[in-house]
């Protein structure tokens, strides 16, 4: 239960916007590390830092780098924002004040989800961060100019600034915004809850649709319920409760060596089995689904996506090694575009 912390000296810095990628000398052992600049401040060569080494020490897939816990040279005595009263990572040593987007929507009632209320706003719920660029790109191909944003939940990395995918999609105009909800932090906007994030996305920020899902990586175990894929269940129920239309983008694979993730992943199967109401599920081809959920098949442009240069790997596998993963994610974008079109037509 204890933190795995080591002290060292920064010997190299490769600044990458809000995330600094550095090298730290810890007792004559040089280690890769990252620093969330907005959280712990800037880092420079020669700084005395404390890094969390747990993930690397355990050899976890998410543990490619240590994480700077505190910069003892220049990270102390930083000013505290005035007037804020909401914390993220609260009651931990990394708690920090945020200005939640909900405070700017305080005049809205619980049912004012998208413009039009119960007519619903389309929400694509992804299982893995690697699906995000596929969904965003294919949706924009079918609905150019649509304002589609990303709501980041728990289930993977909590830091919004860690995702180079989000930075790329924002830079290319494929994402209209980025809300980090719950204990996720570091997006364009902070939300206390997934419900507050969904409401603000449509009623305040004017998005046409939202893609909801975890940051990079995923929490996991071999159990049916102990994994980050369960975030999709909470997100779908939140969307249903607010009168929005959740679209499940299934995790599928033709290349994963683990039987439980081949075809329709057990992560998605479990979510569908536990959902309290039927929802639409985007599919690259017709398939039998658990319960009364409605599969919606859509043709996708796999070669077109390949040519974009957008991120095209999942768990180290590319399109040629796991085509089903990408076709399922692209189907999510195609069906999301169809639902955006229906909502737009209903408002004319």
Secondary structure, 3 states (H helix, E strand, C coil): CCCCEEEEEEEEEEEECCEEEEEEEECCEEEEEEEEHHHHCCCCCCCEEEEECHHHHHCCCCCCCEEEEEECCCCCCCCCCCCCCEEECCCCCCCEEECEHHHHCCCCCCCCCECCECCCCEEEECCCHHHHHHHHHHHHHHCCCCCEEEEEECCCCCEHHHCHHHHHHHHCCCCCCEEEECCCECCCEEECCHHHHHHHHHHHCCCCEEEEEECCCCCCCCCCCCCHHHHHHHHHHHHHHCCCEEEEECCEECCCCCHHHCEECHHHHHHHHHCCCCCEEEECCCCCCCCCCEEEECCCCHHHHHHHCCCCEECCEECCCCHHHHHHHHHHHHHHHHHHHHHHHHCC
